[in-house]
Amino acid sequence: MLRPYSPVAYLRDNKNRIPPILVARAGLDTPWLNGTIDRFVTEALSANLSIELMNHPLGRHGFDILDPDGRSREIIARTIEFVRTSLRPPVEARQGA
């Protein structure tokens, strides 16, 4: 059974415990892979989760390495900022409260 490995099933089962999500999508990736990403994003939105989608319309799979253009740099910079601001512990935890 594949359900334990399904990100969509995980969202459905744990929607109250999901941290903010950032998804970077390569527009020129395989339709199968982009379809799974699209289903995940749709499920996250239907659960009203905090999700941000960044699409690189001309990006290939691995665009961060293969397509060194402005959109790739923008997505990489946003990803770094997202990790810094969205996934760090609350202030109380950082201050040892």
C-alpha positions in Angstrom: 0.0 0.0 0.0 1.4 3.4 -1.0 -0.8 5.6 1.2 1.8 5.9 4.0 4.1 7.6 1.4 1.5 9.9 -0.1 2.1 13.7 0.7 -1.6 14.3 -0.1 -2.7 11.6 2.4 -0.3 13.1 5.0 -1.9 16.5 4.5 -5.4 15.0 5.0 -4.4 13.2 8.1 -2.3 15.9 9.8 -3.7 19.2 8.5 -3.6 20.8 12.0 0.1 20.0 12.4 1.5 21.2 9.0 4.0 24.1 9.1 4.0 26.7 6.3 4.8 25.2 2.9 6.8 26.6 0.0 6.6 24.7 -3.3 8.9 25.5 -6.2 7.7 24.0 -9.5 9.5 23.7 -12.8 7.1 24.4 -15.6 9.0 22.2 -18.1 9.2 19.2 -15.8 7.4 16.0 -16.8 3.6 16.3 -16.8 3.4 13.4 -14.4 5.6 15.1 -11.8 3.9 18.5 -12.2 0.5 16.7 -11.9 1.5 15.4 -8.5 2.7 18.8 -7.4 -0.6 20.4 -8.7 -2.6 17.8 -6.7 -0.6 18.5 -3.6 -1.1 22.3 -3.9 -4.8 21.8 -4.5 -5.2 19.6 -1.5 -3.2 22.1 0.7 -5.4 25.0 -0.5 -8.6 23.0 0.1 -7.4 22.3 3.7 -6.7 26.1 4.0 -3.0 25.6 4.8 -0.3 28.2 4.6 1.2 27.4 1.2 3.2 29.5 -1.3 3.8 28.3 -4.9 6.6 29.6 -7.1 6.4 28.4 -10.7 9.3 28.7 -13.1 7.4 28.5 -16.4 10.6 27.9 -18.5 12.4 25.9 -15.8 13.4 22.3 -16.2 13.7 19.7 -13.5 16.8 21.0 -11.5 16.3 24.5 -12.8 18.3 25.8 -9.8 21.3 24.2 -11.4 20.4 23.9 -15.1 18.7 27.2 -15.7 20.8 30.0 -14.2 18.4 32.8 -15.0 16.6 35.6 -13.1 13.5 33.4 -12.2 15.8 30.6 -10.8 17.6 33.2 -8.7 14.4 34.7 -7.5 13.0 31.2 -6.4 16.3 30.3 -4.7 16.4 33.6 -2.8 12.8 33.2 -1.7 13.4 29.7 -0.6 16.3 30.8 1.6 14.2 33.6 3.1 11.2 31.2 3.6 13.4 28.8 5.6 14.8 31.7 7.7 11.4 33.2 8.5 8.8 30.5 8.3 10.4 27.5 9.8 12.3 28.8 12.8 11.0 28.3 16.3 8.8 30.9 18.0 10.6 33.7 19.8 9.8 32.2 23.2 11.5 29.0 22.2 14.6 30.8 20.9 14.8 32.8 24.2 14.6 29.7 26.3 11.2 30.6 27.8 
